[in-house]
Amino acid sequence: MAYKISDACISCGACEPECPVGAISQGDTIYVINPDLCIDCGACEGVCPVGAPQQQD
């Protein structure tokens, strides 16, 4: 399942360049992950200082 960025996101942008498929972009208030592009690699989760990217069930 794809990752999703929770409301804990502080919009630091650390996750965006880590995504190998470009699934992460700046949303209106927080970063968002396009679930159709996400390959469930977890790279974003590893660099987020607040743990906002979370794997969906």
Secondary structure, 3 states (H helix, E strand, C coil): CCEEECCCCCCCCCCHHHCCCCCEEECCCCEEECCCCCCCCCHHHHHCCCCCEEECC
